[in-house]
Amino acid sequence: MELLKKLHLKPGYFARGQTLAEYVLIVAAIAVVCFAGYQATGTNVSTLVSSVDTQL
């Protein structure tokens, strides 16, 4: 009986892990969007910086 009491988990025990997983997914989605945005505009920004550098 003592073993069953030790193995009993509180109802909200896994809620913290679930919340952490949700935050990780949100951060991963933000990272993917930032990376895609950088890939889409990276060459344009690099060209712009080079042309400004040349003009200076």
N, CA, C and O atoms as a Tripos MOL2 file, in Angstrom:
@<TRIPOS>MOLECULE
protein
  224   223    56     0     0
PROTEIN
NO_CHARGES

@<TRIPOS>ATOM
      1 N           0.8140   -1.1950    0.0000 N.3       1 MET1
      2 CA          0.0000    0.0000    0.0000 C.3       1 MET1
      3 C           0.8590    1.2610    0.0000 C.2       1 MET1
      4 O           0.5200    2.2480   -0.6530 O.2       1 MET1
      5 N           1.9630    1.2250    0.7290 N.am      2 GLU2
      6 CA          2.8720    2.3760    0.7650 C.3       2 GLU2
      7 C           3.4460    2.6520   -0.6250 C.2       2 GLU2
      8 O           3.6270    3.8060   -1.0150 O.2       2 GLU2
      9 N           3.7250    1.5920   -1.3550 N.am      3 LEU3
     10 CA          4.2660    1.7550   -2.7060 C.3       3 LEU3
     11 C           3.2650    2.4880   -3.5940 C.2       3 LEU3
     12 O           3.6580    3.3490   -4.3810 O.2       3 LEU3
     13 N           1.9940    2.1650   -3.4810 N.am      4 LEU4
     14 CA          0.9770    2.8410   -4.2810 C.3       4 LEU4
     15 C           0.8660    4.3090   -3.9070 C.2       4 LEU4
     16 O           0.6310    5.1450   -4.7800 O.2       4 LEU4
     17 N           1.0270    4.6410   -2.6470 N.am      5 LYS5
     18 CA          0.9850    6.0360   -2.2200 C.3       5 LYS5
     19 C           2.1730    6.8080   -2.7860 C.2       5 LYS5
     20 O           2.0340    7.9750   -3.1550 O.2       5 LYS5
     21 N           3.3280    6.1730   -2.8580 N.am      6 LYS6
     22 CA          4.5170    6.8390   -3.3940 C.3       6 LYS6
     23 C           4.4000    7.0490   -4.9020 C.2       6 LYS6
     24 O           4.8960    8.0450   -5.4270 O.2       6 LYS6
     25 N           3.7530    6.1270   -5.5950 N.am      7 LEU7
     26 CA          3.6300    6.2140   -7.0470 C.3       7 LEU7
     27 C           2.5030    7.1330   -7.4840 C.2       7 LEU7
     28 O           2.4310    7.5050   -8.6550 O.2       7 LEU7
     29 N           1.6320    7.5010   -6.5750 N.am      8 HIS8
     30 CA          0.5050    8.3710   -6.9050 C.3       8 HIS8
     31 C           1.0200    9.7690   -7.2520 C.2       8 HIS8
     32 O           1.7650   10.3690   -6.4770 O.2       8 HIS8
     33 N           0.6240   10.2790   -8.4050 N.am      9 LEU9
     34 CA          1.0520   11.5990   -8.8480 C.3       9 LEU9
     35 C          -0.0890   12.5890   -8.6860 C.2       9 LEU9
     36 O          -1.2620   12.2330   -8.7910 O.2       9 LEU9
     37 N           0.2680   13.8070   -8.4340 N.am     10 LYS10
     38 CA         -0.7380   14.8530   -8.3190 C.3      10 LYS10
     39 C          -1.3370   15.1290   -9.6980 C.2      10 LYS10
     40 O          -0.6570   14.9430  -10.7070 O.2      10 LYS10
     41 N          -2.5950   15.5690   -9.7600 N.am     11 PRO11
     42 CA         -3.2430   15.8130  -11.0620 C.3      11 PRO11
     43 C          -2.5190   16.8300  -11.9430 C.2      11 PRO11
     44 O          -2.5020   16.6610  -13.1620 O.2      11 PRO11
     45 N          -1.9280   17.8660  -11.3810 N.am     12 GLY12
     46 CA         -1.2580   18.8880  -12.1780 C.3      12 GLY12
     47 C           0.2200   18.6490  -12.3580 C.2      12 GLY12
     48 O           0.9440   19.5560  -12.7720 O.2      12 GLY12
     49 N           0.6900   17.4480  -12.0580 N.am     13 TYR13
     50 CA          2.1280   17.1670  -12.0910 C.3      13 TYR13
     51 C           2.7150   17.3480  -13.4860 C.2      13 TYR13
     52 O           3.7980   17.9140  -13.6310 O.2      13 TYR13
     53 N           2.0170   16.8780  -14.5100 N.am     14 PHE14
     54 CA          2.5590   16.9370  -15.8660 C.3      14 PHE14
     55 C           2.2410   18.2580  -16.5590 C.2      14 PHE14
     56 O           2.7040   18.4780  -17.6780 O.2      14 PHE14
     57 N           1.4830   19.1270  -15.9450 N.am     15 ALA15
     58 CA          1.1120   20.3940  -16.5680 C.3      15 ALA15
     59 C           2.3310   21.2750  -16.7950 C.2      15 ALA15
     60 O           2.4020   21.9840  -17.7990 O.2      15 ALA15
     61 N           3.2920   21.2410  -15.8760 N.am     16 ARG16
     62 CA          4.4930   22.0630  -16.0590 C.3      16 ARG16
     63 C           5.2970   21.6060  -17.2640 C.2      16 ARG16
     64 O           5.7980   22.4350  -18.0240 O.2      16 ARG16
     65 N           5.4250   20.3070  -17.4480 N.am     17 GLY17
     66 CA          6.1420   19.7890  -18.6080 C.3      17 GLY17
     67 C           5.4380   20.1210  -19.9050 C.2      17 GLY17
     68 O           6.0810   20.4070  -20.9140 O.2      17 GLY17
     69 N           4.1260   20.0830  -19.8780 N.am     18 GLN18
     70 CA          3.3560   20.4180  -21.0720 C.3      18 GLN18
     71 C           3.5280   21.8910  -21.4160 C.2      18 GLN18
     72 O           3.6710   22.2330  -22.5900 O.2      18 GLN18
     73 N           3.5160   22.7600  -20.4270 N.am     19 THR19
     74 CA          3.6990   24.1850  -20.6650 C.3      19 THR19
     75 C           5.0820   24.4500  -21.2310 C.2      19 THR19
     76 O           5.2310   25.2530  -22.1520 O.2      19 THR19
     77 N           6.0900   23.7900  -20.6930 N.am     20 LEU20
     78 CA          7.4490   23.9560  -21.1880 C.3      20 LEU20
     79 C           7.5420   23.5170  -22.6440 C.2      20 LEU20
     80 O           8.1860   24.1820  -23.4560 O.2      20 LEU20
     81 N           6.9070   22.4110  -22.9710 N.am     21 ALA21
     82 CA          6.9290   21.9300  -24.3520 C.3      21 ALA21
     83 C           6.2510   22.9260  -25.2870 C.2      21 ALA21
     84 O           6.7080   23.1340  -26.4110 O.2      21 ALA21
     85 N           5.1730   23.5370  -24.8290 N.am     22 GLU22
     86 CA          4.4920   24.5330  -25.6600 C.3      22 GLU22
     87 C           5.3780   25.7480  -25.8920 C.2      22 GLU22
     88 O           5.4240   26.2770  -27.0020 O.2      22 GLU22
     89 N           6.0800   26.1970  -24.8590 N.am     23 TYR23
     90 CA          6.9920   27.3320  -25.0190 C.3      23 TYR23
     91 C           8.1310   26.9860  -25.9770 C.2      23 TYR23
     92 O           8.5460   27.8300  -26.7720 O.2      23 TYR23
     93 N           8.6310   25.7800  -25.9090 N.am     24 VAL24
     94 CA          9.7050   25.3560  -26.8220 C.3      24 VAL24
     95 C           9.2030   25.3720  -28.2560 C.2      24 VAL24
     96 O           9.9210   25.8000  -29.1590 O.2      24 VAL24
     97 N           7.9810   24.9120  -28.4750 N.am     25 LEU25
     98 CA          7.4250   24.9230  -29.8330 C.3      25 LEU25
     99 C           7.2250   26.3440  -30.3440 C.2      25 LEU25
    100 O           7.4570   26.6160  -31.5220 O.2      25 LEU25
    101 N           6.7990   27.2470  -29.4760 N.am     26 ILE26
    102 CA          6.6190   28.6370  -29.8830 C.3      26 ILE26
    103 C           7.9620   29.2620  -30.2510 C.2      26 ILE26
    104 O           8.0690   29.9480  -31.2680 O.2      26 ILE26
    105 N           8.9850   29.0300  -29.4300 N.am     27 VAL27
    106 CA         10.3160   29.5780  -29.7110 C.3      27 VAL27
    107 C          10.8780   28.9830  -30.9980 C.2      27 VAL27
    108 O          11.5120   29.6900  -31.7800 O.2      27 VAL27
    109 N          10.6530   27.6970  -31.2230 N.am     28 ALA28
    110 CA         11.1280   27.0620  -32.4550 C.3      28 ALA28
    111 C          10.4150   27.6640  -33.6710 C.2      28 ALA28
    112 O          11.0460   27.8870  -34.7050 O.2      28 ALA28
    113 N           9.1250   27.9250  -33.5600 N.am     29 ALA29
    114 CA          8.3880   28.5260  -34.6740 C.3      29 ALA29
    115 C           8.8980   29.9290  -34.9610 C.2      29 ALA29
    116 O           9.0340   30.3100  -36.1240 O.2      29 ALA29
    117 N           9.1810   30.7010  -33.9230 N.am     30 ILE30
    118 CA          9.7310   32.0480  -34.1110 C.3      30 ILE30
    119 C          11.0970   31.9750  -34.7750 C.2      30 ILE30
    120 O          11.4090   32.7890  -35.6450 O.2      30 ILE30
    121 N          11.9130   31.0070  -34.3720 N.am     31 ALA31
    122 CA         13.2380   30.8530  -34.9730 C.3      31 ALA31
    123 C          13.1380   30.5020  -36.4560 C.2      31 ALA31
    124 O          13.9150   31.0080  -37.2660 O.2      31 ALA31
    125 N          12.1950   29.6460  -36.8120 N.am     32 VAL32
    126 CA         12.0150   29.2690  -38.2200 C.3      32 VAL32
    127 C          11.5760   30.4810  -39.0380 C.2      32 VAL32
    128 O          12.0710   30.6880  -40.1460 O.2      32 VAL32
    129 N          10.6580   31.2790  -38.5080 N.am     33 VAL33
    130 CA         10.1930   32.4700  -39.2200 C.3      33 VAL33
    131 C          11.3390   33.4680  -39.3890 C.2      33 VAL33
    132 O          11.4980   34.0510  -40.4620 O.2      33 VAL33
    133 N          12.1360   33.6690  -38.3380 N.am     34 CYS34
    134 CA         13.2860   34.5880  -38.4370 C.3      34 CYS34
    135 C          14.2950   34.0980  -39.4600 C.2      34 CYS34
    136 O          14.8160   34.8880  -40.2480 O.2      34 CYS34
    137 N          14.5740   32.8010  -39.4540 N.am     35 PHE35
    138 CA         15.5240   32.2450  -40.4070 C.3      35 PHE35
    139 C          15.0170   32.3870  -41.8390 C.2      35 PHE35
    140 O          15.7770   32.7380  -42.7420 O.2      35 PHE35
    141 N          13.7330   32.1140  -42.0400 N.am     36 ALA36
    142 CA         13.1550   32.2490  -43.3900 C.3      36 ALA36
    143 C          13.1890   33.7070  -43.8350 C.2      36 ALA36
    144 O          13.4840   33.9930  -44.9960 O.2      36 ALA36
    145 N          12.8930   34.6230  -42.9300 N.am     37 GLY37
    146 CA         12.9590   36.0390  -43.2710 C.3      37 GLY37
    147 C          14.3640   36.4810  -43.6040 C.2      37 GLY37
    148 O          14.5700   37.2690  -44.5270 O.2      37 GLY37
    149 N          15.3290   35.9820  -42.8600 N.am     38 TYR38
    150 CA         16.7230   36.3280  -43.1380 C.3      38 TYR38
    151 C          17.1570   35.7690  -44.4900 C.2      38 TYR38
    152 O          17.8480   36.4440  -45.2540 O.2      38 TYR38
    153 N          16.7500   34.5380  -44.7800 N.am     39 GLN39
    154 CA         17.1070   33.9410  -46.0660 C.3      39 GLN39
    155 C          16.4770   34.7130  -47.2270 C.2      39 GLN39
    156 O          17.0830   34.8590  -48.2890 O.2      39 GLN39
    157 N          15.2720   35.1960  -47.0160 N.am     40 ALA40
    158 CA         14.5760   35.9150  -48.0900 C.3      40 ALA40
    159 C          15.1680   37.2990  -48.3220 C.2      40 ALA40
    160 O          15.2270   37.7580  -49.4630 O.2      40 ALA40
    161 N          15.6040   37.9660  -47.2700 N.am     41 THR41
    162 CA         16.0940   39.3360  -47.4160 C.3      41 THR41
    163 C          17.5920   39.4610  -47.1900 C.2      41 THR41
    164 O          18.1400   40.5560  -47.3130 O.2      41 THR41
    165 N          18.2530   38.3850  -46.8680 N.am     42 GLY42
    166 CA         19.6800   38.4410  -46.5490 C.3      42 GLY42
    167 C          20.5300   38.9840  -47.6800 C.2      42 GLY42
    168 O          21.4130   39.8090  -47.4430 O.2      42 GLY42
    169 N          20.2870   38.5430  -48.8970 N.am     43 THR43
    170 CA         21.0970   39.0100  -50.0240 C.3      43 THR43
    171 C          20.7960   40.4770  -50.3250 C.2      43 THR43
    172 O          21.6970   41.2290  -50.6970 O.2      43 THR43
    173 N          19.5530   40.8830  -50.1690 N.am     44 ASN44
    174 CA         19.2050   42.2890  -50.4120 C.3      44 ASN44
    175 C          19.8740   43.2010  -49.3930 C.2      44 ASN44
    176 O          20.3780   44.2660  -49.7480 O.2      44 ASN44
    177 N          19.8810   42.7940  -48.1460 N.am     45 VAL45
    178 CA         20.5170   43.5930  -47.0990 C.3      45 VAL45
    179 C          22.0320   43.6460  -47.3310 C.2      45 VAL45
    180 O          22.6510   44.6970  -47.1670 O.2      45 VAL45
    181 N          22.6130   42.5260  -47.7060 N.am     46 SER46
    182 CA         24.0490   42.4830  -47.9740 C.3      46 SER46
    183 C          24.4150   43.3900  -49.1360 C.2      46 SER46
    184 O          25.4220   44.0960  -49.0770 O.2      46 SER46
    185 N          23.6130   43.3800  -50.1900 N.am     47 THR47
    186 CA         23.8500   44.2530  -51.3340 C.3      47 THR47
    187 C          23.7010   45.7180  -50.9420 C.2      47 THR47
    188 O          24.4930   46.5610  -51.3650 O.2      47 THR47
    189 N          22.7050   46.0170  -50.1480 N.am     48 LEU48
    190 CA         22.4780   47.3890  -49.6860 C.3      48 LEU48
    191 C          23.6640   47.8940  -48.8530 C.2      48 LEU48
    192 O          24.1270   49.0200  -49.0390 O.2      48 LEU48
    193 N          24.1450   47.0590  -47.9400 N.am     49 VAL49
    194 CA         25.2860   47.4450  -47.1090 C.3      49 VAL49
    195 C          26.5320   47.6430  -47.9610 C.2      49 VAL49
    196 O          27.3050   48.5710  -47.7230 O.2      49 VAL49
    197 N          26.7290   46.7890  -48.9400 N.am     50 SER50
    198 CA         27.8930   46.9190  -49.8250 C.3      50 SER50
    199 C          27.8270   48.2080  -50.6330 C.2      50 SER50
    200 O          28.8370   48.8890  -50.8080 O.2      50 SER50
    201 N          26.6380   48.5400  -51.1230 N.am     51 SER51
    202 CA         26.5330   49.7570  -51.9280 C.3      51 SER51
    203 C          26.7330   51.0070  -51.0580 C.2      51 SER51
    204 O          27.3260   51.9830  -51.5180 O.2      51 SER51
    205 N          26.2580   50.9910  -49.8360 N.am     52 VAL52
    206 CA         26.4720   52.1130  -48.9310 C.3      52 VAL52
    207 C          27.9640   52.2410  -48.6070 C.2      52 VAL52
    208 O          28.5090   53.3440  -48.5570 O.2      52 VAL52
    209 N          28.6090   51.0960  -48.3880 N.am     53 ASP53
    210 CA         30.0420   51.0940  -48.1050 C.3      53 ASP53
    211 C          30.8310   51.6380  -49.2890 C.2      53 ASP53
    212 O          31.7940   52.3810  -49.1000 O.2      53 ASP53
    213 N          30.4430   51.2810  -50.4880 N.am     54 THR54
    214 CA         31.1240   51.7660  -51.6840 C.3      54 THR54
    215 C          30.9450   53.2710  -51.8420 C.2      54 THR54
    216 O          31.8840   53.9720  -52.2180 O.2      54 THR54
    217 N          29.7580   53.7640  -51.5620 N.am     55 GLN55
    218 CA         29.4890   55.1940  -51.7050 C.3      55 GLN55
    219 C          30.2240   56.0170  -50.6580 C.2      55 GLN55
    220 O          30.5570   57.1760  -50.9050 O.2      55 GLN55
    221 N          30.4810   55.4320  -49.4920 N.am     56 LEU56
    222 CA         31.2150   56.1720  -48.4650 C.3      56 LEU56
    223 C          32.6720   56.2040  -48.8290 C.2      56 LEU56
    224 O          33.4790   56.7790  -48.0990 O.2      56 LEU56
@<TRIPOS>BOND
     1     1     2 1
     2     2     3 1
     3     3     4 2
     4     3     5 am
     5     5     6 1
     6     6     7 1
     7     7     8 2
     8     7     9 am
     9     9    10 1
    10    10    11 1
    11    11    12 2
    12    11    13 am
    13    13    14 1
    14    14    15 1
    15    15    16 2
    16    15    17 am
    17    17    18 1
    18    18    19 1
    19    19    20 2
    20    19    21 am
    21    21    22 1
    22    22    23 1
    23    23    24 2
    24    23    25 am
    25    25    26 1
    26    26    27 1
    27    27    28 2
    28    27    29 am
    29    29    30 1
    30    30    31 1
    31    31    32 2
    32    31    33 am
    33    33    34 1
    34    34    35 1
    35    35    36 2
    36    35    37 am
    37    37    38 1
    38    38    39 1
    39    39    40 2
    40    39    41 am
    41    41    42 1
    42    42    43 1
    43    43    44 2
    44    43    45 am
    45    45    46 1
    46    46    47 1
    47    47    48 2
    48    47    49 am
    49    49    50 1
    50    50    51 1
    51    51    52 2
    52    51    53 am
    53    53    54 1
    54    54    55 1
    55    55    56 2
    56    55    57 am
    57    57    58 1
    58    58    59 1
    59    59    60 2
    60    59    61 am
    61    61    62 1
    62    62    63 1
    63    63    64 2
    64    63    65 am
    65    65    66 1
    66    66    67 1
    67    67    68 2
    68    67    69 am
    69    69    70 1
    70    70    71 1
    71    71    72 2
    72    71    73 am
    73    73    74 1
    74    74    75 1
    75    75    76 2
    76    75    77 am
    77    77    78 1
    78    78    79 1
    79    79    80 2
    80    79    81 am
    81    81    82 1
    82    82    83 1
    83    83    84 2
    84    83    85 am
    85    85    86 1
    86    86    87 1
    87    87    88 2
    88    87    89 am
    89    89    90 1
    90    90    91 1
    91    91    92 2
    92    91    93 am
    93    93    94 1
    94    94    95 1
    95    95    96 2
    96    95    97 am
    97    97    98 1
    98    98    99 1
    99    99   100 2
   100    99   101 am
   101   101   102 1
   102   102   103 1
   103   103   104 2
   104   103   105 am
   105   105   106 1
   106   106   107 1
   107   107   108 2
   108   107   109 am
   109   109   110 1
   110   110   111 1
   111   111   112 2
   112   111   113 am
   113   113   114 1
   114   114   115 1
   115   115   116 2
   116   115   117 am
   117   117   118 1
   118   118   119 1
   119   119   120 2
   120   119   121 am
   121   121   122 1
   122   122   123 1
   123   123   124 2
   124   123   125 am
   125   125   126 1
   126   126   127 1
   127   127   128 2
   128   127   129 am
   129   129   130 1
   130   130   131 1
   131   131   132 2
   132   131   133 am
   133   133   134 1
   134   134   135 1
   135   135   136 2
   136   135   137 am
   137   137   138 1
   138   138   139 1
   139   139   140 2
   140   139   141 am
   141   141   142 1
   142   142   143 1
   143   143   144 2
   144   143   145 am
   145   145   146 1
   146   146   147 1
   147   147   148 2
   148   147   149 am
   149   149   150 1
   150   150   151 1
   151   151   152 2
   152   151   153 am
   153   153   154 1
   154   154   155 1
   155   155   156 2
   156   155   157 am
   157   157   158 1
   158   158   159 1
   159   159   160 2
   160   159   161 am
   161   161   162 1
   162   162   163 1
   163   163   164 2
   164   163   165 am
   165   165   166 1
   166   166   167 1
   167   167   168 2
   168   167   169 am
   169   169   170 1
   170   170   171 1
   171   171   172 2
   172   171   173 am
   173   173   174 1
   174   174   175 1
   175   175   176 2
   176   175   177 am
   177   177   178 1
   178   178   179 1
   179   179   180 2
   180   179   181 am
   181   181   182 1
   182   182   183 1
   183   183   184 2
   184   183   185 am
   185   185   186 1
   186   186   187 1
   187   187   188 2
   188   187   189 am
   189   189   190 1
   190   190   191 1
   191   191   192 2
   192   191   193 am
   193   193   194 1
   194   194   195 1
   195   195   196 2
   196   195   197 am
   197   197   198 1
   198   198   199 1
   199   199   200 2
   200   199   201 am
   201   201   202 1
   202   202   203 1
   203   203   204 2
   204   203   205 am
   205   205   206 1
   206   206   207 1
   207   207   208 2
   208   207   209 am
   209   209   210 1
   210   210   211 1
   211   211   212 2
   212   211   213 am
   213   213   214 1
   214   214   215 1
   215   215   216 2
   216   215   217 am
   217   217   218 1
   218   218   219 1
   219   219   220 2
   220   219   221 am
   221   221   222 1
   222   222   223 1
   223   223   224 2
@<TRIPOS>SUBSTRUCTURE
     1 MET1         2 RESIDUE 1 A MET
     2 GLU2         6 RESIDUE 1 A GLU
     3 LEU3        10 RESIDUE 1 A LEU
     4 LEU4        14 RESIDUE 1 A LEU
     5 LYS5        18 RESIDUE 1 A LYS
     6 LYS6        22 RESIDUE 1 A LYS
     7 LEU7        26 RESIDUE 1 A LEU
     8 HIS8        30 RESIDUE 1 A HIS
     9 LEU9        34 RESIDUE 1 A LEU
    10 LYS10       38 RESIDUE 1 A LYS
    11 PRO11       42 RESIDUE 1 A PRO
    12 GLY12       46 RESIDUE 1 A GLY
    13 TYR13       50 RESIDUE 1 A TYR
    14 PHE14       54 RESIDUE 1 A PHE
    15 ALA15       58 RESIDUE 1 A ALA
    16 ARG16       62 RESIDUE 1 A ARG
    17 GLY17       66 RESIDUE 1 A GLY
    18 GLN18       70 RESIDUE 1 A GLN
    19 THR19       74 RESIDUE 1 A THR
    20 LEU20       78 RESIDUE 1 A LEU
    21 ALA21       82 RESIDUE 1 A ALA
    22 GLU22       86 RESIDUE 1 A GLU
    23 TYR23       90 RESIDUE 1 A TYR
    24 VAL24       94 RESIDUE 1 A VAL
    25 LEU25       98 RESIDUE 1 A LEU
    26 ILE26      102 RESIDUE 1 A ILE
    27 VAL27      106 RESIDUE 1 A VAL
    28 ALA28      110 RESIDUE 1 A ALA
    29 ALA29      114 RESIDUE 1 A ALA
    30 ILE30      118 RESIDUE 1 A ILE
    31 ALA31      122 RESIDUE 1 A ALA
    32 VAL32      126 RESIDUE 1 A VAL
    33 VAL33      130 RESIDUE 1 A VAL
    34 CYS34      134 RESIDUE 1 A CYS
    35 PHE35      138 RESIDUE 1 A PHE
    36 ALA36      142 RESIDUE 1 A ALA
    37 GLY37      146 RESIDUE 1 A GLY
    38 TYR38      150 RESIDUE 1 A TYR
    39 GLN39      154 RESIDUE 1 A GLN
    40 ALA40      158 RESIDUE 1 A ALA
    41 THR41      162 RESIDUE 1 A THR
    42 GLY42      166 RESIDUE 1 A GLY
    43 THR43      170 RESIDUE 1 A THR
    44 ASN44      174 RESIDUE 1 A ASN
    45 VAL45      178 RESIDUE 1 A VAL
    46 SER46      182 RESIDUE 1 A SER
    47 THR47      186 RESIDUE 1 A THR
    48 LEU48      190 RESIDUE 1 A LEU
    49 VAL49      194 RESIDUE 1 A VAL
    50 SER50      198 RESIDUE 1 A SER
    51 SER51      202 RESIDUE 1 A SER
    52 VAL52      206 RESIDUE 1 A VAL
    53 ASP53      210 RESIDUE 1 A ASP
    54 THR54      214 RESIDUE 1 A THR
    55 GLN55      218 RESIDUE 1 A GLN
    56 LEU56      222 RESIDUE 1 A LEU
